[in-house]
């Protein structure tokens, strides 16, 4: 415990036969009163384990516990305590994330500046090593970020999901968080931005979820979202066009630089870029492979041009890059899940992921205290004896 070691003698209360038939388990009232987690850790030690597990490997954590707390656990006990803390934290994570976002929105609403406050949502995927799978599988990260009237980022909330078909769970959790947040927000309405690459899952989520959300202050009306395709993904397709259209590397670099400047600063830039590319293309005889590369890059820019008005986005003070979400993939997953030789099961990975999301979202203290407060206490069925003088 935080005040030293104590001996704990457990007296087990066994269920009656009827309760055993209902799969009720025995328990120790004193253990419940003390808040012992998974039968092995005091609340203070469990908190230390949960927070540390989000950033340390199993071996590192076992060594840390022995070195700093003189606790010698097996890997099995460590996993049991970590899983118990993760389950408890998960129950309160959504509410804590919403409350923190509301707090940032209030700070943004009170800020000074010429811009509207902004709520920006992002989403991206990252390939993860999954045990017993021949290939890496795609995990997913979503971010919700608040910007004040000067365009300063006040904070970012992180959501994540281990590999799952169609990323259904992440979509549901993100929708639930955004909906609850905007329903509870009573300040001036923020500008709503969705900034991602143009991949399948981000696009599918916008088409089927975000664009269909009803405005909480205007029943029957949909919320208005500004969708932005990440500027830096767009410039990658400029590079692909330049590589096909010019044999001279210096000429390719010069054309790409000019097109990049247009894309960022000029109105109706994509139309002008595609017109320039088509002019150069008409003067060339390309191989089938080069023709295919040209066609794919051209079509990408043409299909996404409605979400590439970067000159207007910059005028409004909106972010034009999805760097926060891409960095989120690295901090949420890469730094913990992709060390040399690692592979993960979905269940074990989800345990660590929940702890990591709570820590990175800066709501760890809140969710852990709420978890402790929600734990059941034994009900005394017998009267306390009295002493008559």
URQUI-V537643 format. One record per residue. N is the residue number from 1. RES is the residue in one letter. D_CENTER is the distance of its C-alpha to the mean C-alpha in Angstrom with 2 decimals. Layout:
N:RES:D_CENTER  N:RES:D_CENTER
//
This chain:
1:X:32.89  2:X:32.38  3:X:36.18  4:X:37.25  5:X:37.98  6:X:39.43  7:X:41.06  8:X:39.64  9:X:42.06  10:X:40.52  11:X:42.67  12:X:41.25  13:X:41.79  14:X:42.39  15:X:41.88  16:X:44.95  17:X:45.78  18:X:44.50  19:X:41.13  20:X:41.00  21:X:41.57  22:X:38.41  23:X:36.44  24:X:36.27  25:X:36.02  26:X:37.97  27:X:36.53  28:X:37.60  29:X:37.85  30:X:37.96  31:X:34.80  32:X:33.03  33:X:34.54  34:X:33.37  35:X:29.78  36:X:29.99  37:X:26.76  38:X:27.35  39:X:30.99  40:X:30.44  41:X:28.65  42:X:29.37  43:X:26.55  44:X:26.61  45:X:26.48  46:X:23.74  47:X:21.59  48:X:22.46  49:X:21.65  50:X:18.22  51:X:17.16  52:X:18.93  53:X:17.66  54:X:14.11  55:X:15.81  56:X:19.10  57:X:20.54  58:X:22.73  59:X:25.89  60:X:24.82  61:X:23.93  62:X:27.24  63:X:29.11  64:X:27.46  65:X:28.42  66:X:31.94  67:X:32.37  68:X:31.07  69:X:31.72  70:X:34.43  71:X:32.49  72:X:33.26  73:X:31.06  74:X:30.90  75:X:27.72  76:X:28.06  77:X:28.17  78:X:25.18  79:X:23.07  80:X:24.48  81:X:23.68  82:X:20.13  83:X:19.53  84:X:21.24  85:X:19.18  86:X:15.87  87:X:17.37  88:X:18.55  89:X:15.39  90:X:13.46  91:X:16.18  92:X:15.56  93:X:11.85  94:X:11.67  95:X:14.86  96:X:14.04  97:X:10.94  98:X:13.35  99:X:16.15  100:X:14.50  101:X:13.62  102:X:17.22  103:X:18.54  104:X:17.12  105:X:18.54  106:X:21.83  107:X:22.02  108:X:21.38  109:X:24.01  110:X:26.49  111:X:26.06  112:X:28.73  113:X:28.55  114:X:29.55  115:X:26.22  116:X:24.39  117:X:21.27  118:X:18.22  119:X:14.97  120:X:12.94  121:X:10.23  122:X:8.92  123:X:7.98  124:X:9.10  125:X:10.26  126:X:11.68  127:X:14.75  128:X:15.06  129:X:18.42  130:X:19.05  131:X:22.24  132:X:25.20  133:X:23.76  134:X:25.81  135:X:23.01  136:X:19.40  137:X:16.98  138:X:13.85  139:X:10.48  140:X:7.59  141:X:4.19  142:X:3.99  143:X:5.01  144:X:8.05  145:X:10.76  146:X:14.32  147:X:17.36  148:X:20.85  149:X:24.18  150:X:24.65  151:X:21.44  152:X:20.05  153:X:16.37  154:X:16.33  155:X:12.77  156:X:9.08  157:X:6.70  158:X:3.10  159:X:2.43  160:X:4.09  161:X:7.80  162:X:10.89  163:X:13.33  164:X:14.70  165:X:17.25  166:X:16.19  167:X:12.53  168:X:13.99  169:X:11.98  170:X:8.61  171:X:10.98  172:X:12.68  173:X:10.04  174:X:8.80  175:X:12.57  176:X:13.49  177:X:11.48  178:X:12.86  179:X:16.21  180:X:16.69  181:X:15.80  182:X:18.28  183:X:20.82  184:X:21.04  185:X:21.13  186:X:24.85  187:X:24.99  188:X:25.61  189:X:23.51  190:X:20.81  191:X:20.62  192:X:17.78  193:X:16.34  194:X:14.31  195:X:14.13  196:X:13.44  197:X:15.85  198:X:18.17  199:X:17.03  200:X:17.75  201:X:14.50  202:X:13.42  203:X:17.07  204:X:17.53  205:X:14.76  206:X:16.43  207:X:19.85  208:X:19.45  209:X:17.07  210:X:16.55  211:X:20.11  212:X:21.51  213:X:20.18  214:X:23.20  215:X:23.76  216:X:24.00  217:X:26.90  218:X:28.76  219:X:29.08  220:X:29.74  221:X:28.10  222:X:24.81  223:X:22.35  224:X:22.68  225:X:19.73  226:X:20.29  227:X:18.77  228:X:18.74  229:X:18.76  230:X:17.62  231:X:20.92  232:X:20.70  233:X:20.22  234:X:23.24  235:X:25.27  236:X:24.85  237:X:26.87  238:X:29.42  239:X:29.89  240:X:30.47  241:X:33.04  242:X:34.75  243:X:35.07  244:X:36.89  245:X:39.01  246:X:40.44  247:X:42.24  248:X:42.61  249:X:39.44  250:X:40.53  251:X:40.97  252:X:37.60  253:X:35.93  254:X:37.92  255:X:37.11  256:X:33.39  257:X:33.44  258:X:35.38  259:X:33.14  260:X:30.01  261:X:31.80  262:X:32.75  263:X:29.26  264:X:27.93  265:X:30.98  266:X:33.14  267:X:33.12  268:X:33.25  269:X:32.30  270:X:31.12  271:X:34.47  272:X:36.38  273:X:34.44  274:X:35.06  275:X:38.70  276:X:39.14  277:X:37.61  278:X:39.85  279:X:42.89  280:X:42.37  281:X:41.62  282:X:44.89  283:X:46.84  284:X:45.48  285:X:46.17  286:X:43.00  287:X:42.67  288:X:40.91  289:X:37.90  290:X:37.80  291:X:38.30  292:X:35.33  293:X:33.07  294:X:34.48  295:X:34.01  296:X:30.32  297:X:29.50  298:X:31.76  299:X:30.32  300:X:26.69  301:X:27.70  302:X:29.99  303:X:27.56  304:X:24.78  305:X:27.18  306:X:26.45  307:X:22.99  308:X:24.44  309:X:26.49  310:X:25.27  311:X:28.46  312:X:27.78  313:X:24.13  314:X:25.34  315:X:28.16  316:X:25.83  317:X:23.73  318:X:20.55  319:X:18.14  320:X:19.20  321:X:16.81  322:X:13.19  323:X:13.28  324:X:10.44  325:X:7.97  326:X:10.36  327:X:10.52  328:X:6.84  329:X:7.87  330:X:10.79  331:X:9.75  332:X:7.22  333:X:9.69  334:X:12.86  335:X:14.09  336:X:14.11  337:X:14.39  338:X:16.69  339:X:19.58  340:X:23.03  341:X:24.17  342:X:21.03  343:X:20.36  344:X:18.34  345:X:19.03  346:X:16.48  347:X:17.37  348:X:17.50  349:X:14.23  350:X:12.54  351:X:14.44  352:X:13.16  353:X:9.47  354:X:9.85  355:X:11.83  356:X:9.62  357:X:6.70  358:X:9.83  359:X:11.35  360:X:9.02  361:X:8.55  362:X:12.35  363:X:13.18  364:X:14.55  365:X:18.16  366:X:17.76  367:X:16.18  368:X:18.62  369:X:21.57  370:X:20.81  371:X:20.68  372:X:24.04  373:X:25.54  374:X:24.81  375:X:26.47  376:X:29.86  377:X:33.12  378:X:36.36  379:X:38.85  380:X:42.33  381:X:44.79  382:X:47.86  383:X:49.56  384:X:49.69  385:X:53.27  386:X:55.47  387:X:58.36  388:X:61.61  389:X:64.00
//
